[in-house]
Amino acid sequence: MRLRHDMLTHGVYVVAAQHEGKIGGLAVAWATQVGTNRLLICVGQQSATRELVLASGAFGLSVLTREQLDIARRFGRGSSRKANKFEGIRYHTADTGSPLLDECAATFDCRVSAVYDHGTQKLIVGEIVAAERLKEEYEPLIYHQEEY
């Protein structure tokens, strides 16, 4: 049996980066832990944020809560090339300078440690250089069957 995209559920995250005055972010459901201090994200070739991650060598990963559906939709639609998705959004930076959302459940500041080509996707492994828990208890935002 072939795995279908609607058979699994995924947490929802915002991946963000900045480089040479440009800032970008996108919502992703394909992020996972791959060791005690590494995360893996999967980003498509059309992504402006992917270009910033690769150019800067870093990214921030913000864990969204169930109450942040509006944030997921903002970062999940459109391109950072055409709009500043961070307008009106409070964020901060840590060691790498990557944007981290203030109002989310947790954040991870990562330096890129490996990049793998996978068709039109890039699998990007980041070493966690800083992490913070912003909410002790929360319900994660879940992506399932192409909807939150």
N, C-alpha and C positions, 0 to 999 in steps of 0.2 A: 504494500500500500504506500502511496506517495503522500508525504506530509503536505497538508493544505494550510494556507496562511490563517484560516479561521479555527484551527484545532488547538492552538496555544494562546495563552494570555501573556501579556507583557506589561511590566511597569512602564511608566512614561517619564521621560527625562528631557531637560533642555541641555543641549550641547552648545557651548559658546566659545568664541575665540576673538581675539583682536590682534591686528598687525598693522603697523605703519598708519595709525589713525583710523583704520577701518574696523568696524565691529559687526559681528554677525552671530546668529543663533538659530537653531532649529530644534524642533521636537523630534525625539527618536524613541522608538520602542525596542530597538535592538541594542541593548547595552547590558553587559554582564560582568561579574567579577571573574577574574582568571588568575587567582592566587591571592595571597594576603595583602598585597600592595599594588595590584594591577587591575585595570578595567579595560574592557574591549568594547569599542563602539563600531557600528557599521553605518557608513555614510555613502550615499549615492554620488555619482560623478557630476550631476548637475548642481550640486550644492555649493553655494558661495561660502558657506561656513566651512565646508571641507577645505577649500582653498586657504582660508585663514588658519585653520588648524595645522595644515601642512607647512605653511609659510612661517608660522610662529613657533612651531614645534611644541605646542601646548594646547590644552583645552580645559574648560570647566564643565563639570557635569552637575546639574541641579536636579534633585529628586522631587517630582511634583506630587502633591496631595490630591485627594478626591475633590477638594474644593477649588482646585486650580484648572478646571476645564477651560476657562477663558484664556489662560496663559498657554495651555497646550495648543489650542486652536490658533492663537496669534502666532506662535512659533512654528506651527505645523503647516501654515498656509503661506503662500507667496515666497518671495526671495529676499534675502538680506541685501541683494544688489539694488532692489527697487524701493525698499522701505527700511526705516530704522525700527526694528521690532522692539528695541529697548526703550523707545520713547514712552515716558510715564512709568517705567518699570524701575523699581529700586533694586540696585545690585551693588556688589562690592568686588574687590579683587583680593587675591592672596599672593603666594610666591611667584606664580608665572605671569600674572597680569591678566589672566583670562577672567571674563565676567562670570560671577556666581550670583544667583538670585537671592535676595534677602528674605523673601517670604516663603521659601520652600521648606521641605522636611530636613534635607541634608545636602551638603555640597562636597564635591571632590575636585581638587585642583591637581591637574595631571600634566606631566611632561611626556611627549610622545616617545615611546621606546622602540616601537616596531610598526611597520605598515605593510600590509599584504594586499595584493590585488586579488579580487574575486569577481570576475565578470565586470559589470559596471559599478561595482561597489568597492570601497576600500575598507578593510578591516584594520582598525587603528587601535593599537595597544598603548595605554598610557600608564606610566608609573605615578602612583598617588604621592604627591609631595606635601599636600595639606588636605585635611578633611575636617568637617564640622557638622555636628548634629544640631539643627535649629529647632526641632520639635521632638519632644520625648515620645509622644504618642501621636499617631496619625493613621489615616487610611490612605493607602497609595492609590494614585490614579492608574487605572488599568485600561489597556488597549486590547480589544478583542473584536474580531470580525469587522476590521476597518473602522471601528468607532470606539469612543471612550466610554 
